[in-house]
Amino acid sequence: MSDYLSTTEREREEMLEKIGVSTIDELFEDIPADLKVKKLKLPKGKSQQETMEIMSALSKKNKVYDVILRGAGSYDHYIPSMVKNLSSRSEFITAYTPYQAEMSQGILQAIFEYQSMICNLTGMEVSNASVYNGANAAAEAMLMCAEKNRKTLITFDNIRPDTLKVLKTYASPRGITVLVLPAKEGVCDLSALKAELNDNTACVYIEQPNYFGLIEDAQKIGEVAHEAKAKFVMGCNPISLAVLKSPAECGADIAVGDAQPLGLPMSFGGPYVGFMACTSKEMRKIPGRIVGETSDHDGNRAYVLTLQAREQHIRREKAYSNICSNQAYCALIASMYMSAMGADGMAEVAEACVSYAHYLAESLESVGLKVKYSGEFFHEFVTVSEIPADKILKALDKAGILGGLKLSKNEILWCATEKLSKAKIDEAVEAIRRVK
């Protein structure tokens, strides 16, 4: 813990002497006395051992599930111990915004490596230093596409509900229309899309896989969007990109998504990290920070923040976005995960997800649940059943299993990751079998 201790009493005295005051109270003497709190009613301090005992007691109030069959945007993947150990080093946790390149080569290089990996994963040419989360990344991509005479985003009702809410929130003050079309059999309806595309369409946004887990014909959707001179934005699950066509192969102008599956724990929903990547044609519009590689005066490799004129530091009123955070710590963890797994390891994880998801679907159908959509899926799918969803989920909860997400009275969205096993799936199905 020594790395995280505050200044010593001697150091504080030296700082006070340097600025010409004798006490810390003198720093606040301009604040009216009636605005100051006379005394804080704080409990007596605890030792480290006592604090650990209190936190341990609090943690026992959590319900820990042995089996997790829920995704819907937050996924339970195995995180290698290397990732947890390395990312806990104090120089990573306490790193600050790298405005001074000469003092920040380490964190700048880490961000550069992250950007490079995201480009490799998506097939795109440029990546930024990340944004808050996947929904935020989708909204920022929408702003990149919006132009004076093109102010409509077209999407479908099979994208994540939270992403749709964020899109609408961003769109409203900018005068952008978010047009939500109905999906057909769970996937995007090309005929409906063609009918709505016009000269006012800024972009088409889809998710691959979509909210129901289904795999879209993304390449065809991209072609249809481009025929109308609209941009094509793909929201992607990063693990699925290890086995599916990349956004670049599908013709996407911008690829976005949440990097949570890349080594970040579920953690009650955050903090997560949104990734953004685009073609070189769009790079001047991409928000946040971009780290570039260059050479210093002596010819040594060096890293710098680049393409900053369009960002929040300069001409704020003309910026495409005023987003400031780059979620660097979360991005670093994602980089460590991708480095630890490698291309083959990530492909194995993706293949295991597909395998277990299909085994889960077949097993659920054997006890009376029916997979709702006939299309191919990655690691999530929807079932319908005569048995109420609440009843199924309650039975699973009693068995120490977190069931899927209830979508309606009789519909559940299920998810399978590589952390499952045939035995765990059989255990869950047996608990459902006993439901009357």
KOLTI-392342 format. One record per residue (C-alpha): y, z, x; residue in one letter. Coordinates in steps of 0.25 Angstrom, whole numbers, plus 5000, padded with zeros to 4 digits. Last residue first. Layout:
<pts>
+------+------+------+------+
|   py |   pz |   px | code |
+------+------+------+------+
|    Y |    Z |    X |    A |
...
+------+------+------+------+
</pts>
This chain:
<pts>
+------+------+------+------+
|   py |   pz |   px | code |
+------+------+------+------+
| 4890 | 4947 | 4823 |    K |
| 4893 | 4947 | 4838 |    V |
| 4880 | 4949 | 4846 |    R |
| 4881 | 4935 | 4851 |    R |
| 4895 | 4937 | 4856 |    I |
| 4890 | 4948 | 4866 |    A |
| 4879 | 4939 | 4870 |    E |
| 4889 | 4928 | 4873 |    V |
| 4897 | 4938 | 4882 |    A |
| 4885 | 4942 | 4890 |    E |
| 4880 | 4928 | 4892 |    D |
| 4893 | 4924 | 4897 |    I |
| 4892 | 4936 | 4907 |    K |
| 4878 | 4932 | 4911 |    A |
| 4882 | 4917 | 4913 |    K |
| 4893 | 4922 | 4922 |    S |
| 4908 | 4923 | 4921 |    L |
| 4918 | 4924 | 4932 |    K |
| 4918 | 4909 | 4934 |    E |
| 4927 | 4908 | 4921 |    T |
| 4924 | 4907 | 4907 |    A |
| 4934 | 4907 | 4895 |    C |
| 4933 | 4908 | 4880 |    W |
| 4944 | 4904 | 4869 |    L |
| 4939 | 4910 | 4856 |    I |
| 4940 | 4905 | 4842 |    E |
| 4936 | 4912 | 4829 |    N |
| 4948 | 4920 | 4825 |    K |
| 4957 | 4912 | 4834 |    S |
| 4960 | 4910 | 4849 |    L |
| 4952 | 4922 | 4854 |    K |
| 4952 | 4923 | 4869 |    L |
| 4938 | 4924 | 4875 |    G |
| 4930 | 4936 | 4877 |    G |
| 4933 | 4948 | 4887 |    L |
| 4919 | 4954 | 4889 |    I |
| 4916 | 4969 | 4890 |    G |
| 4905 | 4968 | 4879 |    A |
| 4915 | 4974 | 4868 |    K |
| 4925 | 4964 | 4872 |    D |
| 4914 | 4953 | 4869 |    L |
| 4911 | 4958 | 4855 |    A |
| 4926 | 4959 | 4852 |    K |
| 4928 | 4945 | 4857 |    L |
| 4918 | 4940 | 4848 |    I |
| 4923 | 4948 | 4836 |    K |
| 4937 | 4944 | 4838 |    D |
| 4933 | 4929 | 4839 |    A |
| 4927 | 4929 | 4825 |    P |
| 4913 | 4925 | 4824 |    I |
| 4912 | 4911 | 4817 |    E |
| 4915 | 4905 | 4831 |    S |
| 4925 | 4896 | 4838 |    V |
| 4925 | 4894 | 4854 |    T |
| 4936 | 4890 | 4863 |    V |
| 4933 | 4886 | 4878 |    F |
| 4938 | 4890 | 4892 |    E |
| 4932 | 4887 | 4905 |    H |
| 4934 | 4871 | 4907 |    F |
| 4932 | 4865 | 4893 |    F |
| 4926 | 4851 | 4888 |    E |
| 4930 | 4848 | 4874 |    G |
| 4921 | 4852 | 4862 |    S |
| 4931 | 4862 | 4857 |    Y |
| 4927 | 4875 | 4849 |    K |
| 4915 | 4880 | 4857 |    V |
| 4907 | 4887 | 4846 |    K |
| 4903 | 4902 | 4846 |    L |
| 4889 | 4904 | 4839 |    G |
| 4882 | 4912 | 4850 |    V |
| 4876 | 4900 | 4858 |    S |
| 4891 | 4894 | 4857 |    E |
| 4895 | 4905 | 4866 |    L |
| 4885 | 4902 | 4876 |    S |
| 4889 | 4888 | 4877 |    E |
| 4903 | 4891 | 4879 |    A |
| 4900 | 4902 | 4889 |    L |
| 4892 | 4892 | 4897 |    Y |
| 4903 | 4882 | 4896 |    H |
| 4913 | 4892 | 4901 |    A |
| 4904 | 4897 | 4912 |    Y |
| 4902 | 4883 | 4918 |    S |
| 4917 | 4879 | 4917 |    V |
| 4921 | 4892 | 4924 |    C |
| 4911 | 4890 | 4934 |    A |
| 4916 | 4876 | 4937 |    E |
| 4930 | 4881 | 4939 |    A |
| 4926 | 4892 | 4948 |    V |
| 4917 | 4882 | 4956 |    E |
| 4929 | 4872 | 4957 |    A |
| 4938 | 4884 | 4962 |    M |
| 4928 | 4887 | 4973 |    G |
| 4927 | 4872 | 4977 |    D |
| 4942 | 4871 | 4978 |    A |
| 4944 | 4883 | 4986 |    G |
| 4941 | 4897 | 4980 |    M |
| 4949 | 4906 | 4990 |    A |
| 4960 | 4896 | 4992 |    S |
| 4962 | 4895 | 4977 |    M |
| 4962 | 4910 | 4975 |    Y |
| 4972 | 4912 | 4986 |    M |
| 4981 | 4902 | 4980 |    S |
| 4980 | 4908 | 4967 |    A |
| 4983 | 4922 | 4973 |    I |
| 4995 | 4915 | 4980 |    L |
| 5000 | 4909 | 4967 |    A |
| 5000 | 4923 | 4960 |    C |
| 5008 | 4929 | 4972 |    Y |
| 5018 | 4917 | 4971 |    A |
| 5021 | 4918 | 4956 |    Q |
| 5032 | 4907 | 4959 |    N |
| 5043 | 4915 | 4952 |    S |
| 5056 | 4908 | 4949 |    C |
| 5056 | 4899 | 4937 |    I |
| 5070 | 4893 | 4935 |    N |
| 5064 | 4879 | 4930 |    S |
| 5069 | 4865 | 4930 |    Y |
| 5081 | 4870 | 4938 |    A |
| 5095 | 4864 | 4934 |    K |
| 5101 | 4878 | 4929 |    E |
| 5094 | 4885 | 4941 |    R |
| 5102 | 4876 | 4951 |    R |
| 5095 | 4882 | 4963 |    I |
| 5085 | 4894 | 4964 |    H |
| 5078 | 4890 | 4951 |    Q |
| 5071 | 4878 | 4956 |    E |
| 5075 | 4863 | 4958 |    R |
| 5081 | 4865 | 4972 |    A |
| 5069 | 4872 | 4976 |    Q |
| 5060 | 4860 | 4981 |    L |
| 5054 | 4869 | 4992 |    T |
| 5051 | 4883 | 4996 |    L |
| 5047 | 4883 | 5010 |    V |
| 5034 | 4884 | 5019 |    Y |
| 5033 | 4881 | 5034 |    A |
| 5024 | 4874 | 5043 |    R |
| 5029 | 4875 | 5058 |    N |
| 5037 | 4863 | 5063 |    G |
| 5047 | 4872 | 5071 |    D |
| 5058 | 4871 | 5061 |    H |
| 5049 | 4874 | 5049 |    D |
| 5039 | 4864 | 5043 |    S |
| 5037 | 4862 | 5028 |    T |
| 5028 | 4866 | 5017 |    E |
| 5033 | 4868 | 5003 |    G |
| 5034 | 4879 | 4993 |    V |
| 5038 | 4876 | 4978 |    I |
| 5044 | 4886 | 4969 |    R |
| 5046 | 4887 | 4954 |    G |
| 5048 | 4875 | 4945 |    P |
| 5042 | 4860 | 4947 |    I |
| 5053 | 4850 | 4944 |    K |
| 5055 | 4844 | 4958 |    R |
| 5039 | 4843 | 4959 |    M |
| 5038 | 4834 | 4947 |    E |
| 5036 | 4821 | 4954 |    K |
| 5027 | 4828 | 4965 |    S |
| 5017 | 4830 | 4954 |    T |
| 5016 | 4844 | 4948 |    C |
| 5010 | 4858 | 4950 |    A |
| 5012 | 4871 | 4943 |    M |
| 5005 | 4884 | 4944 |    F |
| 5007 | 4896 | 4935 |    G |
| 5004 | 4910 | 4941 |    V |
| 4998 | 4922 | 4934 |    Y |
| 5004 | 4937 | 4933 |    P |
| 4997 | 4939 | 4924 |    G |
| 4989 | 4939 | 4911 |    G |
| 4983 | 4953 | 4911 |    F |
| 4978 | 4951 | 4925 |    S |
| 4970 | 4939 | 4924 |    M |
| 4968 | 4939 | 4939 |    P |
| 4974 | 4928 | 4948 |    L |
| 4964 | 4920 | 4957 |    G |
| 4967 | 4906 | 4952 |    L |
| 4964 | 4908 | 4937 |    P |
| 4979 | 4912 | 4936 |    Q |
| 4984 | 4899 | 4941 |    A |
| 4991 | 4896 | 4928 |    D |
| 4993 | 4881 | 4925 |    G |
| 5002 | 4869 | 4928 |    V |
| 5000 | 4855 | 4932 |    A |
| 5012 | 4845 | 4932 |    I |
| 5012 | 4830 | 4931 |    D |
| 4998 | 4829 | 4927 |    A |
| 4990 | 4816 | 4929 |    G |
| 4976 | 4822 | 4926 |    C |
| 4972 | 4820 | 4941 |    E |
| 4985 | 4828 | 4945 |    A |
| 4981 | 4839 | 4934 |    P |
| 4968 | 4841 | 4942 |    S |
| 4955 | 4836 | 4935 |    K |
| 4946 | 4848 | 4932 |    L |
| 4937 | 4855 | 4942 |    V |
| 4946 | 4864 | 4951 |    A |
| 4957 | 4862 | 4941 |    L |
| 4950 | 4871 | 4931 |    S |
| 4953 | 4883 | 4940 |    I |
| 4968 | 4880 | 4939 |    P |
| 4969 | 4879 | 4924 |    N |
| 4979 | 4868 | 4921 |    C |
| 4991 | 4866 | 4913 |    G |
| 4994 | 4851 | 4914 |    M |
| 5008 | 4844 | 4913 |    V |
| 5009 | 4829 | 4910 |    F |
| 5023 | 4824 | 4910 |    K |
| 5028 | 4814 | 4899 |    A |
| 5030 | 4799 | 4902 |    K |
| 5023 | 4796 | 4888 |    A |
| 5011 | 4789 | 4896 |    E |
| 5012 | 4801 | 4905 |    H |
| 5008 | 4811 | 4894 |    A |
| 4996 | 4802 | 4890 |    V |
| 4991 | 4801 | 4904 |    E |
| 4992 | 4816 | 4906 |    G |
| 4984 | 4818 | 4893 |    I |
| 4973 | 4808 | 4898 |    K |
| 4972 | 4816 | 4912 |    Q |
| 4972 | 4829 | 4905 |    A |
| 4960 | 4826 | 4896 |    D |
| 4959 | 4841 | 4893 |    E |
| 4948 | 4851 | 4896 |    I |
| 4947 | 4862 | 4886 |    L |
| 4948 | 4877 | 4889 |    G |
| 4955 | 4880 | 4875 |    F |
| 4968 | 4882 | 4882 |    Y |
| 4967 | 4869 | 4889 |    N |
| 4960 | 4865 | 4902 |    P |
| 4969 | 4859 | 4906 |    Q |
| 4982 | 4862 | 4899 |    E |
| 4991 | 4852 | 4893 |    I |
| 5006 | 4849 | 4894 |    Y |
| 5012 | 4836 | 4891 |    V |
| 5026 | 4833 | 4896 |    C |
| 5041 | 4829 | 4893 |    A |
| 5038 | 4822 | 4880 |    T |
| 5051 | 4816 | 4874 |    N |
| 5047 | 4802 | 4876 |    D |
| 5035 | 4804 | 4868 |    N |
| 5021 | 4810 | 4867 |    L |
| 5018 | 4816 | 4854 |    E |
| 5008 | 4805 | 4849 |    A |
| 5001 | 4804 | 4863 |    K |
| 4999 | 4819 | 4863 |    L |
| 4992 | 4819 | 4849 |    A |
| 4983 | 4807 | 4853 |    S |
| 4979 | 4815 | 4866 |    L |
| 4975 | 4828 | 4859 |    D |
| 4974 | 4839 | 4869 |    C |
| 4961 | 4847 | 4868 |    V |
| 4956 | 4857 | 4859 |    G |
| 4949 | 4848 | 4849 |    E |
| 4963 | 4841 | 4848 |    K |
| 4975 | 4849 | 4852 |    A |
| 4987 | 4851 | 4844 |    P |
| 5000 | 4847 | 4850 |    L |
| 5011 | 4857 | 4855 |    V |
| 5025 | 4850 | 4857 |    L |
| 5033 | 4859 | 4866 |    V |
| 5048 | 4854 | 4865 |    T |
| 5057 | 4857 | 4876 |    I |
| 5072 | 4861 | 4873 |    G |
| 5072 | 4869 | 4886 |    R |
| 5074 | 4883 | 4879 |    P |
| 5061 | 4880 | 4871 |    S |
| 5052 | 4874 | 4881 |    A |
| 5050 | 4886 | 4890 |    Y |
| 5045 | 4895 | 4878 |    T |
| 5037 | 4884 | 4873 |    K |
| 5030 | 4881 | 4886 |    L |
| 5027 | 4896 | 4887 |    V |
| 5021 | 4897 | 4873 |    K |
| 5012 | 4885 | 4876 |    L |
| 5007 | 4892 | 4889 |    T |
| 5004 | 4904 | 4882 |    D |
| 4996 | 4897 | 4871 |    P |
| 4988 | 4890 | 4882 |    R |
| 4987 | 4875 | 4879 |    I |
| 4978 | 4869 | 4868 |    N |
| 4990 | 4867 | 4858 |    D |
| 4994 | 4855 | 4865 |    F |
| 5006 | 4851 | 4874 |    T |
| 5018 | 4842 | 4873 |    I |
| 5031 | 4845 | 4880 |    L |
| 5043 | 4839 | 4875 |    T |
| 5057 | 4838 | 4881 |    K |
| 5058 | 4824 | 4887 |    R |
| 5072 | 4818 | 4887 |    N |
| 5078 | 4829 | 4896 |    K |
| 5066 | 4832 | 4904 |    E |
| 5055 | 4842 | 4902 |    A |
| 5043 | 4840 | 4912 |    C |
| 5047 | 4851 | 4922 |    M |
| 5050 | 4861 | 4910 |    L |
| 5036 | 4858 | 4905 |    M |
| 5030 | 4862 | 4919 |    A |
| 5038 | 4875 | 4918 |    E |
| 5031 | 4878 | 4905 |    A |
| 5017 | 4875 | 4910 |    A |
| 5020 | 4884 | 4923 |    A |
| 5024 | 4895 | 4914 |    N |
| 5011 | 4894 | 4906 |    A |
| 5003 | 4894 | 4919 |    G |
| 5010 | 4906 | 4925 |    N |
| 5022 | 4911 | 4932 |    Y |
| 5025 | 4899 | 4941 |    V |
| 5019 | 4893 | 4954 |    S |
| 5024 | 4889 | 4968 |    A |
| 5025 | 4875 | 4964 |    N |
| 5015 | 4864 | 4965 |    S |
| 5017 | 4849 | 4969 |    V |
| 5007 | 4837 | 4970 |    E |
| 4997 | 4840 | 4959 |    M |
| 4982 | 4840 | 4961 |    G |
| 4981 | 4852 | 4952 |    T |
| 4973 | 4861 | 4962 |    L |
| 4978 | 4855 | 4975 |    N |
| 4992 | 4856 | 4970 |    C |
| 4989 | 4871 | 4966 |    I |
| 4983 | 4873 | 4980 |    M |
| 4996 | 4867 | 4987 |    S |
| 5005 | 4876 | 4978 |    Q |
| 4997 | 4888 | 4982 |    Y |
| 4997 | 4885 | 4997 |    E |
| 5012 | 4883 | 4996 |    F |
| 5014 | 4897 | 4989 |    I |
| 5006 | 4904 | 5000 |    A |
| 5014 | 4896 | 5011 |    Q |
| 5027 | 4901 | 5004 |    L |
| 5021 | 4915 | 5004 |    I |
| 5018 | 4915 | 5018 |    G |
| 5031 | 4908 | 5023 |    Q |
| 5040 | 4918 | 5016 |    S |
| 5050 | 4923 | 5026 |    M |
| 5055 | 4909 | 5032 |    E |
| 5054 | 4903 | 5018 |    A |
| 5064 | 4913 | 5012 |    Q |
| 5063 | 4911 | 4997 |    Y |
| 5048 | 4915 | 4997 |    P |
| 5048 | 4924 | 4984 |    T |
| 5041 | 4937 | 4988 |    Y |
| 5028 | 4941 | 4994 |    A |
| 5024 | 4956 | 4990 |    T |
| 5010 | 4952 | 4985 |    I |
| 5007 | 4942 | 4996 |    F |
| 5011 | 4951 | 5008 |    E |
| 5004 | 4963 | 5001 |    S |
| 4990 | 4957 | 5002 |    R |
| 4984 | 4957 | 4988 |    S |
| 4983 | 4942 | 4987 |    S |
| 4973 | 4942 | 4999 |    L |
| 4963 | 4953 | 4992 |    N |
| 4963 | 4947 | 4978 |    K |
| 4961 | 4932 | 4983 |    V |
| 4950 | 4936 | 4993 |    M |
| 4943 | 4944 | 4982 |    S |
| 4941 | 4931 | 4974 |    P |
| 4946 | 4930 | 4960 |    I |
| 4936 | 4927 | 4949 |    Y |
| 4942 | 4921 | 4937 |    H |
| 4946 | 4927 | 4924 |    D |
| 4956 | 4917 | 4918 |    Y |
| 4969 | 4919 | 4910 |    S |
| 4974 | 4907 | 4902 |    G |
| 4965 | 4908 | 4890 |    A |
| 4954 | 4914 | 4898 |    G |
| 4944 | 4924 | 4891 |    R |
| 4929 | 4926 | 4894 |    L |
| 4930 | 4938 | 4903 |    I |
| 4917 | 4946 | 4906 |    V |
| 4917 | 4960 | 4912 |    D |
| 4930 | 4964 | 4905 |    Y |
| 4939 | 4975 | 4910 |    V |
| 4946 | 4983 | 4899 |    K |
| 4958 | 4990 | 4905 |    N |
| 4959 | 5005 | 4903 |    K |
| 4952 | 5008 | 4916 |    K |
| 4964 | 5001 | 4923 |    S |
| 4973 | 5013 | 4919 |    L |
| 4963 | 5023 | 4925 |    A |
| 4963 | 5015 | 4938 |    S |
| 4978 | 5014 | 4938 |    M |
| 4979 | 5030 | 4937 |    I |
| 4969 | 5032 | 4948 |    E |
| 4976 | 5022 | 4957 |    M |
| 4989 | 5029 | 4955 |    T |
| 4983 | 5043 | 4958 |    E |
| 4978 | 5037 | 4971 |    Q |
| 4991 | 5031 | 4975 |    Q |
| 4998 | 5044 | 4972 |    S |
| 5006 | 5045 | 4959 |    K |
| 5021 | 5047 | 4957 |    G |
| 5026 | 5057 | 4947 |    K |
| 5030 | 5051 | 4934 |    P |
| 5043 | 5044 | 4932 |    L |
| 5054 | 5049 | 4923 |    K |
| 5065 | 5042 | 4930 |    L |
| 5078 | 5050 | 4932 |    K |
| 5093 | 5048 | 4930 |    K |
| 5092 | 5033 | 4925 |    V |
| 5104 | 5026 | 4929 |    K |
| 5113 | 5019 | 4918 |    L |
| 5122 | 5031 | 4916 |    D |
| 5125 | 5032 | 4931 |    A |
| 5131 | 5018 | 4931 |    P |
| 5125 | 5009 | 4942 |    I |
| 5135 | 5008 | 4954 |    D |
| 5128 | 5019 | 4961 |    E |
| 5114 | 5012 | 4962 |    F |
| 5114 | 5009 | 4977 |    L |
| 5119 | 5023 | 4979 |    E |
| 5106 | 5029 | 4973 |    D |
| 5098 | 5023 | 4985 |    I |
| 5105 | 5033 | 4994 |    T |
| 5114 | 5032 | 5006 |    S |
| 5121 | 5019 | 5005 |    V |
| 5126 | 5009 | 5016 |    G |
| 5117 | 4997 | 5014 |    I |
| 5110 | 5000 | 5028 |    K |
| 5109 | 5015 | 5025 |    E |
| 5102 | 5012 | 5012 |    L |
| 5092 | 5003 | 5019 |    M |
| 5089 | 5013 | 5030 |    E |
| 5087 | 5024 | 5019 |    E |
| 5077 | 5015 | 5012 |    R |
| 5069 | 5012 | 5025 |    E |
| 5068 | 5027 | 5028 |    R |
| 5063 | 5030 | 5014 |    E |
| 5052 | 5020 | 5015 |    T |
| 5053 | 5006 | 5008 |    T |
| 5042 | 5003 | 4998 |    S |
| 5027 | 5003 | 5000 |    L |
| 5020 | 4990 | 4997 |    Y |
| 5014 | 4987 | 5010 |    D |
| 5009 | 5001 | 5012 |    S |
| 5000 | 5000 | 5000 |    M |
+------+------+------+------+
</pts>
